Amino acid sequence: MNELLAIGILIVIGVIGAKLINKLRLPSVVGWLIVGAILGQSGLKLFTPDFLERVGFISDITLGLIGFIIGAEITVATLRRLGGGIISVILAESFGAFILVFIGVWLLTHDVALALLFGALAPASAPAGTVAVLQEYKADGPLTKALLIVVGVDDALAIMIYVFAASYAKVLVGNVHLSVAGMIGKPLLEILLAIGIGGTLGWLLGFSTQKIRAPETLLPVSIGVILICVGLSKLLHFSLILANVVLGTVAVNTFPRAARRISDHLQIFILPFYVCFFALAGAHLNFSLLVKIGLLGTIYIICRSGGLIGGAWLGATIGKQPPTIRKYLGLGILSQAGVAVGLAYLVNREFAPLGPSGVRISSIVLTIIAATTIVFEIIGPICTKIAITKAGELYKK
């Protein structure tokens, strides 16, 4: 099966699957994931690992578009309304997940290095699932705004937490020298690069499109700049989500009318990419791993969920956020996929060479994260819908 044929089949069957799953009052994301799982390695095996690798660029494009759409919602006015309290929410939910998972895994295994690594992977979220649900149900309100900000920036904090935790875990496992420059310098440089390049491209995009009126010109120019940002992110190895969030944020705050028009057009244009993105994510899922979750995986799921929900409530309370944010924001950020799986592969690459203990730890982390991702990919979008429904921000009839 060639790529174009497969993508065409994915889009058509994905739309049908979404319509069927909507009858159960579930988000379309769940239908797309199920279609992908049926066609992928857990079902008919029509999509081989080699094929999935060849079409991986679709996921990169989708994440870039999602990053811009998130960024276009982060205006100075929104930040003023939410106040500095949104920072306390991000810190509390990220460190809440880290601490609770660390404690849970340590109590079960008494392995500090393993607990550190699982704790470090827990804060990473998957903005695609959250944003897709918010757009499908045309959600709007304080909770929606807060969700977009949190999922847009908390992966940067998650990467920082991972770097520090993994550095100390290496000392415990392989007697590796702890370098402060290595711990701080590399991730800080990656974040600064993402902010610098995203900000520069955001200003250029806003400036160049502010006088463009025709959608047939506005849309290709906008997509071209977003793809440049995605390509530079891949080339220079920094977060493409963060870079495109900054791109959208700078564009909307310097040239608001142009950025709003771009975002409106993209929200229509992005739907086929959503279908492909989540169907391909479903095709990657290996449901046979679910039997390997065991007690450790169960502890990870419970502690991560509790840490995110409890941490978001605590941070919102400290930050004096509205009741809807205090009660429901944690439910909206449970999705976990790309960043966490990527970090799990990084654990495998960095710890396997450290000897038998490193091989054991990397194998456990990779297996459990791959298995629990299946759970979070399915329950995450459902919980996001529950959150916006209870907050009264779901407007789709």
Secondary structure, 3 states (H helix, E strand, C coil): CCHHHHHHHHHHHHHHHHHHHHCCCCCHHHHHHHHHHHHCCCCCCCCCHHHHHHCHHHHHHHHHHHHHHHHCCCCHHHHHHHCCHHHHHHHHHHHHHHHHHHHHHHHHHCCHHHHHHHHHHCCCCCHHHHHHHHHHCCCCCHHHHHHHHHHHHHHHHHHHHHHHHHHHHHHHHHCCCCCHHHHHHHHHHHHHHHHHHHHHHHHHHHHHHCCCCCHHHHHHHHHHHHHHHHHHHHHHCCCHHHHHHHHHHHHHHHCHHHHHHHHHHHHHHCHHHHHHHHHHHHHHCCHHHHHHCHHHHHHHHHHHHHHHHHHHHHHHHHCCCCHHHHHHHHHHHCCCCHHHHHHHHHHHHHHHHHCHHHHHHHHHHHHHHHHHHHHHHHHHHHHHHHHHHHCCCCCCC
